[in-house]
Amino acid sequence: MVIDLGGKTSIADFMVVASGRSHRQVGAMSEHLSVLLKRHGMAVKAEGAELHDWVLLDAGDIIVHLFRPDIRVFYNLEKMWSADLPEPERAAI
C-alpha cells in the first residue's frame, strides 16, 4: 500500500507498507529493495534488519515499512497514516 503523506507530515512524501510471510521473506524483501533504491541514487537507512519482524527503510522522501502479517495488523500504520486530518489540525502541523 502506498500512502501519500502530503499535508500530513514533513518527514517524507510517501510511505509504502508491505508484508512478507516469514522472517526470511521480510529480510529478503528489505535487502532487495535496499539495493534497488541505492541503484537509483537514493541513500537508504535500515532499522530492524536484525530481527526481520518489521524493517523500516528510510530513503528520504520515501519510507518503506516491511512487516510480518501479525506485526502489520498490530501496528496498523495504514489506518493511522491514511486518515484525513481536519483543516485546523493540518494548519498546526
Rosetta blueprint (number, residue, H / E / L):
1 M L
2 V E
3 I E
4 D E
5 L L
6 G L
7 G L
8 K L
9 T L
10 S L
11 I L
12 A L
13 D L
14 F E
15 M E
16 V E
17 V E
18 A E
19 S E
20 G L
21 R L
22 S L
23 H H
24 R H
25 Q H
26 V H
27 G H
28 A H
29 M H
30 S H
31 E H
32 H H
33 L H
34 S H
35 V H
36 L H
37 L H
38 K H
39 R H
40 H L
41 G L
42 M L
43 A L
44 V L
45 K E
46 A E
47 E E
48 G L
49 A L
50 E L
51 L L
52 H L
53 D L
54 W E
55 V E
56 L E
57 L E
58 D E
59 A L
60 G L
61 D L
62 I E
63 I E
64 V E
65 H E
66 L E
67 F E
68 R L
69 P H
70 D H
71 I H
72 R H
73 V H
74 F H
75 Y H
76 N L
77 L H
78 E H
79 K H
80 M H
81 W H
82 S H
83 A L
84 D L
85 L L
86 P L
87 E H
88 P H
89 E H
90 R H
91 A H
92 A H
93 I L
